Amino acid sequence: MSGNTHGLSWFPHFPDKFVSWGQEIHLYEVRRKDDHSQKSRLPYISVNYLANESRYQYARCVAASYHSDQPIIAVGLADGKVGICNFRDTYDSSWEYTPRQQRMCTCLAWNELDANILAIGHDRHRNDTCITIWDIERGVPKETANFFGVGESANSICWDRNHRTVIAGMSQKMIKLFDLRQSNATCQSIQTKTVQGLSVSPNGNYLCSYVDSVITLWDPRNIKSPLRQIQSSKNHLQIAWCPTRTSLLSSLQRDSSYITLYDIRSVDTDNSGEIYHVKRQISPFPARYQHSGKFSFVNCLSWHSRDFERALLLADALNILDFRLPATLHTAHSNRRKLPLLMQRPLYTPASPTSTAATPTQQQPTSSCSTNSGSSLDFSTPGGSPFNVDLLNPELFELDLVDETRQRALEDYGIKPDNKRFGELHLTPYLRNVWSTLNNVYSEDRLTGLKATLGINLGHTSEALMASSRIESQVLQWPEGINNSNKLICYRSEQRDLALQLCGWAFEQELDRFIDQLYANKEYSRAAMICVFHLKIFHACNILSSAADNMRDPSMYRITVIALSSFNADRCSSTWRNQRSSANMQIHDPHLRAVFSFLTMEKDNFDAVLKEEGVSLSDRMAFACKYLSETKLADYVAQQIKAAIDGGDLNGLLLTGESQDGIDILQSYMDTSFDVQTVALVAINYFRQELFEDKRIQYWIASYLDHLNSWGLWEKRAELDIKIESIRPSSRSSRTVFLSCNFCGKSVSNALLDEPRPRSTTTSTNRLSSCPSCRKPLPRCSLCLMHMGTMVNMSNGETPTTTPDVPGWQTKPFSKWFSWCQTCRHGGHTEHIMQWFKQNSECPVSSCNCRCFDMDGTKPNTLRDIS
């Protein structure tokens, strides 16, 4: 692939083929996962290079057709020529169309129902049309019925879901609909500047378009007015609907490394059809690349027509990646009740003619750029179209994660990390172990990982000098009765002793007490393993023998005791070593497997123990600190950090501590488990200083706070806010939310709060009903029509409370506060608004049809009297 790539696209009826274009046009085929026959032509996706098209260079636009017999594309060039390419050596002159007046081809759109029909858009020419409908089977179009838009330009073009109407953005100022079912195509138009990126959603309910930073949603059946406008902070580069979801809209923004997703939803209360959207941003790049500078921006996206939420990405106009969205778990819309877990299902895709003969067990090859590896769960739609969701834990479909998260929030999960409290919470053993490990590592208001404690890869910094104490080596003596010619070397230093303590192990003089504690906690096999690691083999036998007396099935412990009591390394090591590999398959306890691996080691090769994943990372790291040399220990730490990032294992924070690697571990865990609660609380409790301001951490915290708000857990939210404020720098920013005047734009509330002298009641009342800066009146209440700020209902004996230091504005009853709708901006006194919506659902302003309360989970008949 030479030069930069401008765009790419999947073929709708060839799920393993895609095309990319730039200086040249290339055709690729995605390999199957088991195909390793030759080196891939692309670095980040395994593909076979099939063909290229060199006749059409520097294509302005390319569209993949819906033909099912062969991959065909349409290519639009800068001189206006449009060519049809099937990547064969034969050349057909009838497959080229040149407009009468030379100008740039701007857009192309194939008809999905009739694959031979192509809609073409050109730039403006005063004596020529800008839209052409071409049936490639009938040759170059010549009939006048195939040309539209004289003296106009086509900015974007698409077909409606019936594939009989062409929708085009014209001349940067209007959208036109051309109905081709009549001999003289009728035209319907609407004035708008959002004419770029026209596209119809898979369910046919929405038409989208954009200009600059504004996305507009239309109803293609009634395009008189937009359904909704979505404003973003950056200009849009491309928008596209996900074909396997009903209404998921994706957006790429200029100079951005994120994909913005808008889940378009509708509130069907009383058939109002109110439209709203749920927005989220995701980074498509693997966690290990997000801060490496390897990928900067996303330039192009192409959704796969069949595989669920799978897309091709073009990064930095050079690298092509195969990406799949993290599985989306939706919840029912309710603020007051339990939110059930709903797994989003794909749309049914009709089988193509080429795949009708395939058996139900056949699946299309898929590829993912995700750094995590795991088994895929296969789901089948009613039509038998399979799709894969990678990296999903099967427990996600058995447990209600939302209900679990809410229950933990009610139990103050993560507010005050305490090992004793974790035993009372509804936590999995994995999470309980993670929090316990973090509490051990956290000291002196800092989460210091073993990497920094041991001084690994710190260079010549002050931390490295502090960690560079003298390391002592000692040859350990095996117990009496055990002959072993292998010398077992133990390493000691102040930093290693501290690392052992952070891993939860005790010093030599307190080892017996530590073992007794493990025995009391019924961790028999772990206690025996640590005894063997300290060469207290007979003590381990006593522990297992005593434990066997208290167990229903003591056979494994009894056999282990017999094996350990008769162990002689010089005489039995070769025999034990030969039997260990087969016996390990039958020993289910990982601690016992580690015991036999340690006793049958060859010289100083401890790989079998260090790779025993059933043993906790803290125990393996403690073993490594005891028996590995400096070089091997540094390599092992780096290896485990990488494994933790790739697998999303929170236990890896034991090694990284508060660092960028630690944030990458949190991100990877979030991608695989969807547990934003744990990720946010870990960040709040253990990540301080400048790392707390990382964008990912702030996004997790904001998401979790939104969850608390949606459940109405205001007190829990407030406790977290207080905890977060204690972490942030002491310098507080100025007030950012205030009431502003419609005329001068200055703050109304701040000016009154800063009033140094108390005034009379009359003066204060008049001042409260007008802007303190320009003296213009404040807006009127929609119901009582009095200016906002006016003291009302005084005849009922209600008098505002006053204090010597606070002006009347601050002491007004809550029922007289300002309240307004965030959609239509109409409002009034809180008391009047609440009374209105107890009996009505629409806005009280007569000319407004906004259903203000339909967006909220609170029902009007459950409103309390707050006056």
C-alpha positions in Angstrom: 0.0 0.0 0.0 1.7 3.1 -1.2 1.0 6.7 0.0 -1.8 7.8 2.3 -5.2 6.2 2.4 -8.2 8.5 2.0 -11.0 6.1 2.7 -12.2 2.4 3.1 -15.4 0.4 2.9 -16.7 -3.1 3.5 -18.6 -4.9 0.7 -22.2 -5.4 1.9 -22.5 -9.0 0.4 -18.9 -10.0 0.8 -18.4 -9.9 4.6 -14.7 -10.8 4.4 -13.7 -8.3 1.7 -13.1 -4.5 1.8 -11.6 -1.8 -0.4 -9.3 1.1 0.4 -8.5 4.1 -1.8 -6.1 6.9 -2.0 -3.4 7.2 -4.7 -4.5 3.7 -5.8 -7.5 1.4 -5.1 -6.8 -1.9 -3.3 -8.9 -4.9 -2.6 -8.3 -7.0 0.5 -9.7 -10.1 2.1 -9.7 -10.7 5.9 -8.1 -14.0 6.8 -9.6 -16.6 9.1 -8.1 -16.8 12.5 -6.4 -20.1 11.8 -4.8 -18.9 8.5 -1.1 -18.2 9.0 0.1 -19.1 5.6 1.9 -15.9 4.8 2.7 -12.5 6.2 -0.1 -10.0 6.2 0.1 -6.9 4.0 -1.3 -4.7 6.7 0.4 -4.4 10.2 -2.7 -4.3 12.4 -5.1 -6.6 10.6 -4.5 -10.0 9.1 -5.5 -9.8 5.4 -4.7 -11.2 2.0 -4.0 -8.8 -0.8 -6.3 -9.6 -3.8 -6.1 -6.9 -6.4 -5.7 -3.3 -7.2 -7.2 -0.8 -9.7 -4.6 1.6 -11.2 -6.8 3.2 -13.9 -8.5 5.5 -11.4 -6.0 7.4 -9.3 -6.7 9.9 -6.5 -10.4 9.0 -6.3 -12.6 11.7 -4.7 -15.3 9.2 -3.6 -15.8 5.5 -3.8 -18.9 3.4 -3.1 -19.1 -0.4 -2.7 -22.1 -1.9 -4.5 -24.7 -4.4 -3.4 -23.9 -6.9 -6.1 -23.8 -10.5 -4.8 -21.9 -12.2 -7.7 -18.7 -10.1 -7.6 -17.2 -7.2 -5.7 -17.9 -4.0 -7.7 -17.2 -0.4 -6.8 -18.1 3.0 -8.3 -15.2 5.5 -8.4 -15.8 9.3 -8.7 -12.8 11.4 -9.9 -11.9 15.1 -9.7 -12.7 15.7 -13.4 -16.3 14.4 -12.9 -15.7 11.0 -14.6 -17.4 8.0 -12.8 -16.0 4.5 -13.4 -17.3 1.1 -12.5 -14.6 -1.4 -11.4 -14.8 -5.1 -10.7 -11.0 -5.7 -10.2 -10.7 -7.7 -13.4 -8.3 -7.2 -16.3 -11.1 -6.8 -18.8 -12.2 -3.2 -19.7 -15.7 -2.2 -20.6 -16.2 1.3 -22.0 -19.9 1.2 -21.2 -18.9 1.2 -17.5 -17.7 4.8 -17.6 -19.8 8.0 -17.4 -18.5 11.5 -18.2 -20.7 14.5 -17.6 -21.2 17.1 -20.3 -19.4 19.7 -18.3 -16.2 18.8 -16.5 -16.4 19.3 -12.7 -15.7 17.3 -9.6 -17.8 14.2 -8.6 -18.8 14.8 -5.0 -20.9 11.8 -3.9 -22.1 8.3 -4.9 -24.9 6.0 -3.7 -25.9 2.5 -4.8 -29.5 1.4 -4.7 -29.7 -1.6 -2.3 -32.9 -3.0 -3.9 -31.7 -2.8 -7.5 -27.9 -3.2 -7.4 -27.4 -1.9 -10.9 -28.7 1.6 -10.2 -26.2 4.3 -9.1 -27.0 7.8 -7.9 -24.2 10.3 -8.8 -23.7 13.8 -7.4 -21.5 16.5 -9.1 -20.4 20.0 -8.3 -22.3 23.0 -9.7 -22.3 24.1 -13.3 -24.8 26.7 -14.5 -25.7 24.8 -17.7 -25.7 21.2 -16.4 -27.5 19.1 -13.8 -25.8 17.9 -10.6 -27.6 14.6 -10.0 -27.6 11.6 -12.3 -29.4 8.3 -12.0 -27.4 5.6 -13.9 -28.5 2.0 -14.6 -25.1 0.4 -15.5 -26.8 -2.5 -17.3 -28.4 -0.1 -19.8 -25.3 1.9 -20.6 -24.5 5.6 -20.2 -27.7 7.5 -19.1 -29.2 9.7 -21.8 -32.9 10.2 -20.9 -33.8 13.5 -19.3 -35.7 11.7 -16.6 -32.3 10.6 -15.2 -31.0 14.1 -14.6 -32.0 16.5 -11.8 -30.8 19.9 -10.3 -29.9 22.3 -13.1 -27.4 24.9 -12.0 -27.0 23.4 -8.5 -24.4 21.4 -6.7 -24.9 18.1 -4.8 -23.2 17.9 -1.4 -24.4 14.5 -0.4 -26.8 11.8 -1.6 -28.6 8.7 -0.3 -31.7 6.5 -0.9 -34.6 6.2 1.3 -35.5 2.7 2.8 -37.9 2.0 0.0 -35.1 2.7 -2.5 -37.4 4.7 -4.7 -36.6 8.2 -3.5 -33.3 10.0 -3.8 -32.5 12.4 -1.0 -29.8 15.0 -1.8 -28.2 17.9 0.0 -28.1 20.7 -2.5 -26.0 23.9 -2.8 -25.2 24.1 0.9 -28.7 25.4 1.6 -31.4 22.8 1.1 -32.3 19.1 1.2 -34.4 17.8 -1.7 -36.3 14.5 -2.1 -36.8 13.2 -5.7 -39.5 10.5 -6.0 -38.5 8.3 -9.0 -41.8 6.3 -9.0 -43.4 8.9 -11.3 -42.4 9.7 -14.8 -41.7 13.3 -13.9 -40.0 13.0 -10.5 -41.7 15.1 -8.0 -39.5 17.2 -5.7 -39.9 18.1 -2.0 -37.4 20.5 -0.4 -36.6 22.0 3.0 -34.3 25.0 3.6 -31.3 24.0 5.9 -27.6 24.3 6.0 -27.1 20.8 7.4 -26.7 19.1 4.0 -23.5 17.0 4.5 -23.4 13.2 5.2 -27.1 12.4 4.4 -27.9 8.9 5.5 -31.1 7.0 6.5 -31.1 4.8 9.7 -31.5 1.0 9.3 -35.1 1.1 10.6 -36.0 3.9 8.2 -37.3 6.2 11.0 -34.5 8.8 10.9 -32.6 10.8 8.3 -29.4 12.5 9.5 -27.3 15.3 8.1 -24.6 17.6 9.5 -22.7 20.8 8.9 -19.7 21.9 11.0 -20.5 20.9 14.6 -24.3 20.4 14.2 -26.1 17.1 13.5 -29.7 17.3 12.5 -32.2 14.4 12.7 -35.2 14.4 10.3 -38.3 12.2 9.8 -37.9 11.1 6.1 -41.7 10.6 5.9 -42.3 14.2 7.0 -39.3 16.4 6.5 -41.0 19.8 7.2 -39.1 20.4 10.4 -36.1 18.6 12.2 -36.8 16.2 15.0 -33.7 17.2 16.9 -30.4 18.9 16.6 -27.2 17.7 18.3 -24.5 20.2 19.0 -20.8 19.0 19.6 -17.7 20.9 20.6 -15.8 20.0 17.4 -16.6 19.9 13.7 -17.7 16.6 12.3 -15.7 14.7 9.7 -18.1 11.8 9.0 -21.3 10.4 10.3 -22.8 6.9 9.7 -25.5 4.6 11.0 -24.5 1.2 12.4 -26.3 -1.3 10.1 -26.7 -3.9 12.9 -28.4 -1.6 15.3 -31.8 0.1 14.9 -30.7 3.7 15.6 -27.0 4.0 16.6 -25.3 7.0 14.9 -21.5 7.3 14.9 -19.5 10.4 14.4 -15.9 11.1 13.7 -14.7 14.6 14.6 -11.8 16.5 13.3 -8.4 16.0 15.0 -10.0 13.5 17.5 -8.9 10.0 18.5 -12.4 9.1 19.7 -15.5 7.7 18.1 -18.7 9.5 19.3 -21.8 7.4 19.4 -25.4 8.7 19.6 -28.0 6.2 20.6 -31.2 7.8 19.3 -34.3 6.9 21.3 -37.9 8.0 21.4 -40.4 8.7 24.2 -43.8 7.4 23.0 -45.8 8.9 25.9 -49.3 9.7 24.4 -47.8 9.2 21.0 -45.8 12.3 21.3 -42.7 10.8 19.6 -40.3 13.0 21.6 -36.7 12.3 20.5 -33.7 12.2 22.7 -30.2 10.7 22.5 -27.7 9.0 24.7 -24.1 10.0 23.9 -20.9 8.2 24.7 -17.3 8.4 23.4 -14.9 5.5 23.1 -11.3 5.2 22.1 -10.9 2.5 19.4 -7.2 2.0 20.0 -5.8 -0.6 22.4 -5.0 0.6 25.9 -1.2 0.2 25.4 -1.2 2.6 22.4 -3.4 5.4 23.9 -0.5 7.4 25.3 2.3 6.1 23.1 1.6 8.5 20.2 1.4 5.6 17.8 -2.2 6.6 16.8 -3.4 10.2 16.8 -6.6 10.6 14.9 -9.4 8.5 13.3 -10.0 9.6 9.7 -12.6 7.2 8.4 -15.0 4.5 9.6 -16.9 1.8 7.8 -19.5 -0.4 9.6 -19.7 -4.1 8.8 -23.1 -5.0 7.3 -23.5 -8.3 9.2 -21.1 -8.6 12.2 -22.6 -7.0 15.2 -21.0 -3.6 16.0 -17.9 -4.3 14.0 -16.1 -1.6 11.9 -13.0 -0.8 9.9 -11.1 2.2 11.0 -8.6 4.3 9.2 -6.1 6.0 11.7 -3.8 8.8 10.7 -4.6 8.2 6.9 -2.2 5.2 7.1 -3.2 2.4 9.5 -6.2 0.2 9.0 -7.7 -1.5 12.1 -10.5 -4.0 12.6 -12.5 -2.8 15.6 -15.5 -4.1 17.5 -17.5 -2.0 20.0 -17.4 -3.1 23.6 -20.7 -4.9 24.2 -23.4 -2.5 25.2 -25.6 -3.2 28.2 -28.8 -1.2 28.1 -31.2 -0.6 30.9 -34.9 0.2 31.0 -35.6 3.9 31.4 -36.8 4.4 35.0 -35.4 6.5 37.7 -37.4 5.0 40.6 -37.4 1.3 40.0 -34.9 -1.5 39.4 -33.1 -1.1 36.1 -33.0 -4.5 34.4 -30.1 -5.6 32.2 -30.9 -5.6 28.5 -28.4 -7.0 26.1 -28.6 -5.1 22.8 -29.5 -7.5 19.9 -28.6 -6.9 16.3 -31.0 -6.3 13.4 -31.9 -9.3 11.3 -29.9 -9.3 8.1 -31.5 -11.3 5.3 -29.2 -14.0 3.9 -27.5 -13.1 0.6 -27.9 -15.3 -2.4 -24.3 -16.5 -2.0 -24.8 -17.6 1.6 -28.1 -19.4 1.4 -26.5 -22.7 1.0 -24.3 -22.3 4.1 -25.0 -24.5 7.0 -26.1 -22.9 10.3 -22.7 -23.7 11.9 -20.7 -21.8 9.3 -19.5 -18.4 10.5 -17.8 -15.5 8.8 -14.3 -14.8 9.9 -13.9 -12.0 12.3 -10.9 -10.1 13.6 -10.5 -7.6 16.4 -7.8 -5.2 17.3 -8.6 -5.6 21.0 -5.6 -6.3 23.1 -7.5 -8.8 25.2 -7.9 -12.4 24.2 -10.7 -14.6 25.2 -13.5 -16.8 24.0 -16.3 -15.4 22.0 -20.0 -15.9 22.8 -22.0 -16.7 19.7 -25.6 -15.5 19.4 -28.0 -16.2 16.5 -30.8 -14.0 15.3 -34.1 -15.4 14.3 -32.9 -15.5 10.7 -29.9 -17.6 11.6 -27.4 -14.8 11.1 -24.6 -15.3 13.7 -22.6 -12.6 15.3 -19.8 -12.6 17.9 -19.4 -10.5 21.0 -15.8 -10.8 22.1 -14.4 -10.8 25.6 -17.8 -11.1 27.4 -17.8 -12.8 30.7 -20.7 -15.3 30.7 -21.7 -14.1 34.2 -22.8 -10.8 32.6 -25.8 -12.6 31.2 -26.7 -14.3 34.5 -26.3 -11.3 36.8 -28.1 -8.0 36.8 -25.1 -5.8 36.8 -27.2 -2.6 37.3 -29.0 -4.0 40.3 -25.7 -5.3 41.7 -24.1 -1.8 41.3 -27.0 -0.1 42.9 -27.0 -2.5 45.9 -23.3 -1.9 46.4 -23.8 1.9 46.3 -26.5 1.6 49.0 -24.0 -0.3 51.2 -21.4 2.6 50.8 -19.2 0.4 48.6 -15.8 2.1 48.2 -16.6 5.2 50.3 -14.3 4.0 53.2 -12.1 1.1 52.0 -11.8 -1.3 55.0 -11.0 -5.0 54.9 -13.5 -5.7 57.6 -16.3 -3.9 55.7 -15.5 -5.8 52.5 -16.4 -9.0 54.2 -19.9 -7.6 54.8 -20.5 -6.4 51.3 -21.9 -8.4 48.3 -18.5 -8.7 46.6 -17.0 -11.4 44.5 -13.9 -13.1 46.0 -11.9 -11.4 43.2 -13.0 -7.9 44.1 -12.6 -8.6 47.8 -9.0 -9.7 47.1 -8.3 -6.6 44.9 -9.4 -4.2 47.6 -7.5 -6.0 50.3 -4.3 -5.8 48.1 -4.8 -2.1 47.5 -5.2 -1.5 51.2 -1.9 -3.3 51.9 0.0 -1.3 49.2 -1.5 2.1 50.1 0.6 3.9 52.6 1.5 7.6 53.3 -1.4 8.8 51.2 0.1 7.2 48.1 -0.4 3.9 46.2 3.2 2.8 45.8 3.5 -0.3 43.6 6.2 -2.9 43.9 7.9 -1.6 40.8 8.7 1.7 42.5 9.4 0.0 45.8 12.0 -2.3 44.3 13.5 0.5 42.1 12.9 -1.2 38.8 13.4 0.9 35.7 13.6 4.1 37.6 16.9 5.2 36.1 19.0 7.7 38.2 16.1 9.4 39.9 15.8 10.0 43.7 13.4 7.1 44.0 16.0 4.8 42.4 18.7 5.9 44.8 16.4 5.2 47.8 15.6 1.7 46.4 19.3 0.9 45.7 20.1 -0.6 49.1 22.5 -3.5 49.4 21.2 -6.9 48.4 22.3 -9.9 50.4 22.2 -13.5 49.1 22.1 -16.5 51.3 22.2 -20.3 50.6 19.3 -22.0 52.4 19.7 -25.3 54.1 17.1 -28.0 53.4 15.6 -29.7 56.5 17.2 -32.7 58.0 16.3 -36.0 56.3 16.0 -34.3 52.8 19.0 -34.6 50.7 19.1 -32.1 47.9 22.2 -31.1 46.0 20.4 -28.1 44.4 21.5 -24.9 46.1 18.6 -22.7 46.9 19.7 -19.0 47.0 17.5 -16.5 48.9 17.9 -12.7 48.3 17.4 -10.1 51.0 17.3 -6.3 51.1 15.3 -3.6 52.8 13.3 -3.0 49.7 12.6 -6.7 49.2 11.5 -7.1 52.8 9.1 -4.1 52.3 7.8 -5.7 49.1 7.1 -9.0 51.0 5.1 -7.0 53.6 3.1 -5.2 50.8 2.3 -8.6 49.3 0.8 -9.7 52.6 3.7 -11.9 53.8 5.2 -11.7 57.3 8.8 -11.4 58.3 10.8 -14.5 59.3 10.4 -13.9 63.0 6.6 -13.5 62.6 6.1 -16.4 60.1 4.6 -18.8 62.6 1.9 -16.3 63.6 1.1 -15.6 60.0 0.7 -19.3 59.2 -1.6 -19.7 62.3 -3.7 -16.9 61.0 -4.1 -18.5 57.6 -5.0 -21.8 59.3 -7.6 -20.0 61.4 -9.1 -18.5 58.1 -9.2 -22.1 56.7 -6.7 -21.3 54.0 -5.0 -24.6 54.6 -3.3 -25.2 51.2 -2.0 -21.6 51.0 -0.5 -21.9 54.5 1.1 -25.2 53.5 2.5 -23.7 50.3 4.1 -20.7 52.1 5.6 -23.2 54.7 7.2 -25.2 51.8 8.5 -22.0 50.2 10.3 -21.3 53.5 11.5 -25.0 53.6 9.3 -25.8 56.6 8.1 -29.0 54.9 7.2 -31.0 58.0 5.2 -28.0 59.3 3.3 -28.1 56.0 2.6 -31.8 56.6 1.2 -31.1 60.0 -1.1 -28.3 58.6 -2.5 -30.5 55.9 -2.9 -33.5 58.2 -4.9 -31.4 60.7 -7.0 -29.9 57.9 -7.8 -33.3 56.5 -9.4 -34.3 59.8 -11.9 -31.4 59.3 -12.8 -32.1 55.7 -15.4 -34.3 54.1 -13.1 -35.4 51.3 -9.6 -35.4 52.8 -8.0 -37.7 50.2 -6.0 -35.1 48.3 -4.6 -33.6 51.5 -3.7 -37.1 52.8 -1.9 -38.1 49.6 0.0 -34.8 49.7 1.1 -35.4 53.3 2.3 -38.9 52.4 4.2 -37.5 49.3 5.8 -34.7 51.3 6.8 -36.8 54.3 8.7 -39.2 52.0 10.2 -36.7 49.7 13.9 -36.9 49.0 15.1 -34.6 46.3 18.2 -36.4 45.1 16.5 -39.8 45.1 13.1 -38.8 43.8 13.4 -35.6 41.8 13.6 -37.2 38.4 10.7 -39.5 39.1 8.6 -36.7 40.6 9.4 -34.4 37.7 8.2 -36.9 35.2 4.9 -37.5 37.0 4.3 -33.8 37.9 3.1 -32.7 34.5 0.4 -35.4 34.2 -0.5 -35.2 37.9 -1.1 -31.5 37.8 -4.0 -32.1 35.5 -5.7 -33.9 38.3 -4.7 -31.7 41.2 -7.4 -29.0 41.4 -5.8 -26.9 44.2 -3.3 -24.5 42.6 -1.4 -24.1 45.9 -0.7 -27.8 46.0 0.4 -27.7 42.4 2.8 -24.9 43.3 4.2 -27.0 46.1 5.1 -29.9 43.9 6.5 -27.5 41.2 8.8 -25.9 43.7 10.1 -29.2 45.1 10.8 -30.6 41.6 12.5 -27.5 40.1 15.7 -27.8 38.2 18.4 -25.6 39.7 17.0 -22.0 39.8 14.3 -22.5 37.3 11.1 -21.3 39.1 8.9 -20.8 36.0 6.4 -23.5 37.0 5.7 -21.7 40.2 5.7 -18.2 38.8 3.3 -19.2 35.9 0.8 -20.9 38.2 -2.1 -18.4 37.7 -4.3 -20.1 40.2 -2.0 -18.7 42.9 -2.6 -15.0 43.6 -0.3 -12.4 42.1 0.7 -11.2 45.5 1.9 -14.7 46.6 3.8 -15.1 43.3 5.4 -11.7 43.6 6.4 -12.4 47.2 8.0 -15.7 46.0 9.8 -13.8 43.2 11.2 -11.2 45.7 12.5 -14.0 47.8 14.2 -16.2 45.1 14.8 -14.2 41.9 17.9 -12.3 41.1 17.7 -8.6 40.2 17.6 -9.1 36.4 15.0 -11.9 36.6 12.9 -10.0 39.0 12.8 -6.9 36.8 11.8 -9.1 33.8 9.1 -10.8 35.7 7.6 -7.6 37.0 7.5 -6.1 33.4 6.0 -9.4 32.2 3.2 -9.3 34.8 2.4 -5.6 34.2 1.9 -6.3 30.5 -0.2 -9.4 31.3 -2.4 -7.3 33.7 -2.9 -4.6 31.1 -3.8 -7.1 28.4 -6.1 -9.1 30.6 -7.7 -6.2 32.6 -6.5 -7.7 36.0 -6.9 -5.2 38.8 -4.4 -7.2 40.9 -1.7 -5.6 38.6 -2.1 -2.4 40.5 0.0 -4.1 43.1 2.9 -3.7 40.7 2.2 -0.4 39.0 0.7 1.6 41.9 -0.4 5.1 41.0 0.9 5.4 37.4 -0.1 5.5 33.8 0.2 1.8 33.6 -2.2 1.6 36.5 -4.7 3.7 34.5 -4.3 1.4 31.5 -5.1 -1.5 33.8 -8.3 0.2 34.9 -9.2 1.0 31.3 -8.7 -2.7 30.3 -10.7 -3.9 33.2 -13.5 -1.5 32.3 -13.5 -2.7 28.7 -14.0 -6.3 29.8 -16.3 -6.1 32.8 -18.3 -2.8 32.3 -17.9 -2.2 36.1 -17.6 1.6 36.0 -18.4 1.7 39.7 -15.2 -0.2 40.8 -13.0 1.6 38.4 -14.2 5.0 39.5 -14.0 4.2 43.2 -10.5 2.8 42.9 -9.4 6.0 41.1 -11.1 8.2 43.8 -9.5 6.3 46.7 -6.0 5.6 45.4 -5.1 8.0 42.5 -4.1 11.4 43.6 -1.9 14.3 42.3 -1.8 14.9 38.6 -3.0 11.5 37.6 -6.4 12.2 39.1 -6.9 14.8 36.3 -6.5 12.2 33.6 -9.4 12.4 31.1 -10.3 8.7 31.5 -10.5 8.9 35.3 -12.7 12.0 35.1 -15.0 10.3 32.5 -15.4 7.2 34.8 -16.2 9.3 37.8 -18.7 11.4 35.9 -20.4 8.2 34.5 -20.7 6.7 38.0 -22.1 10.0 39.4 -24.7 10.0 36.6 -25.7 6.5 37.7 -26.2 7.7 41.3 -28.3 10.6 40.0 -30.5 8.3 37.9 -31.2 6.2 41.0 -32.0 9.2 43.1 -29.2 8.4 45.5 -28.4 12.0 46.2 -26.8 11.5 49.6 -24.4 8.9 48.2 -23.6 11.3 45.4 -22.9 14.1 47.8 -20.6 11.9 49.9 -18.6 11.1 46.8 -18.5 14.8 45.8 -17.1 15.7 49.2 -14.5 13.0 48.9 -13.5 14.2 45.4 -13.2 17.8 46.5 -10.8 16.7 49.2 -8.6 15.3 46.5 -8.6 18.2 44.2 -6.2 21.2 44.7 -7.3 23.6 47.5 -7.6 26.6 45.1 -11.3 26.7 44.2 -12.5 28.0 40.9 -15.0 30.7 40.6 -18.8 30.0 40.4 -19.6 28.7 36.9 -23.4 28.2 37.2 -25.5 31.3 37.7 -28.5 33.1 36.4 -27.7 35.5 33.6 -29.7 38.4 32.3 -31.3 38.0 28.8 -30.4 41.6 27.9 -26.9 42.2 29.2 -25.7 38.6 29.8 -24.3 39.5 33.3 -24.9 37.4 36.4 -28.1 38.2 38.3 -27.4 36.1 41.4 -23.8 37.0 42.0 -24.5 40.7 41.9 -27.1 40.3 44.6 -25.0 38.0 46.8 -22.2 40.5 46.7 -24.4 43.4 48.0 -22.5 44.9 51.0 -25.4 46.8 52.6 -28.8 45.6 53.7 -31.6 47.5 52.0 -35.3 48.0 52.9 -37.9 45.5 52.0 -39.4 47.6 49.2 -36.0 48.3 47.6 -35.0 44.6 47.8 -38.2 43.4 46.3 -37.9 45.8 43.3 -34.3 44.9 42.9 -35.0 41.2 42.9 -37.5 41.5 40.0 -35.0 43.3 37.7 -31.4 42.9 36.6 -29.0 44.6 39.0 -26.7 45.7 36.1 -29.0 47.0 33.3 -32.2 47.3 35.4 -34.2 45.5 32.7 -37.0 43.3 34.1 -36.4 39.6 34.6 -38.6 37.0 32.7 -42.2 36.5 33.7 -43.5 33.4 35.3 -45.4 31.3 32.6 -48.4 30.9 35.0 -48.8 34.0 37.2 -47.2 36.3 34.6 -45.3 38.2 37.3 -41.7 39.0 36.9 -39.4 36.4 38.4 -38.0 37.4 41.7 -41.2 39.1 42.8 -42.3 38.1 46.3 -45.8 36.4 45.8 -48.5 35.0 48.1 -47.7 37.5 50.8 -51.4 37.7 51.5 -51.3 34.2 52.9 -49.2 35.3 55.8 -46.0 34.1 54.3 -43.0 36.3 55.1 -39.5 35.6 54.0 -37.0 34.9 56.7 -34.2 37.3 57.0 -30.8 37.2 58.6 -28.6 40.2 59.4 -25.9 39.1 56.9 -27.8 37.5 54.0 -29.9 39.5 51.6 -33.5 38.6 50.7 -32.5 36.8 47.5 -30.7 34.0 49.3 -33.5 33.5 51.9 -36.4 33.3 49.5 -38.5 30.0 50.1 -37.7 27.2 47.7 -41.2 27.5 46.2 -40.3 30.9 44.9 -37.1 29.9 43.2 -36.6 30.0 39.5 -37.4 26.8 37.6 -37.3 26.1 33.8 -37.4 23.3 31.2 -34.0 22.5 29.8 -35.6 21.8 26.4 -37.9 24.7 25.7 -36.5 27.1 28.2 -39.9 28.1 29.6 -40.5 28.2 33.3 -41.6 30.1 36.3 -41.9 30.0 40.1 -41.2 26.4 41.3 -44.4 26.3 43.3 -46.5 27.2 40.2 -44.7 24.8 37.9 -45.1 21.9 40.3 -48.8 22.6 40.6 -49.2 22.8 36.9 -47.5 19.5 36.1 -49.6 17.6 38.7 -52.5 17.9 36.2 -50.8 18.5 32.9 -47.9 17.1 30.9 -47.4 19.8 28.2 -45.6 23.2 28.7 -47.9 25.9 30.2 -47.0 28.3 27.4 -49.8 28.2 24.9 -47.6 28.2 21.8 -45.2 25.5 23.0 -45.9 21.8 22.5 -42.9 20.6 24.6 -43.8 17.8 27.0 -41.4 18.9 29.7 -42.1 16.1 32.2 -42.0 13.2 29.7 -38.2 13.2 29.9 -38.2 12.7 33.7 -38.8 9.5 35.6 -40.9 11.3 38.2 -44.6 11.0 37.7 -46.8 14.2 38.1 -49.1 12.5 40.6 -46.2 11.6 42.9 -45.0 15.2 43.2 -44.8 16.4 46.8 -46.0 19.8 48.0 -42.8 21.7 48.5 -44.4 25.0 49.2 
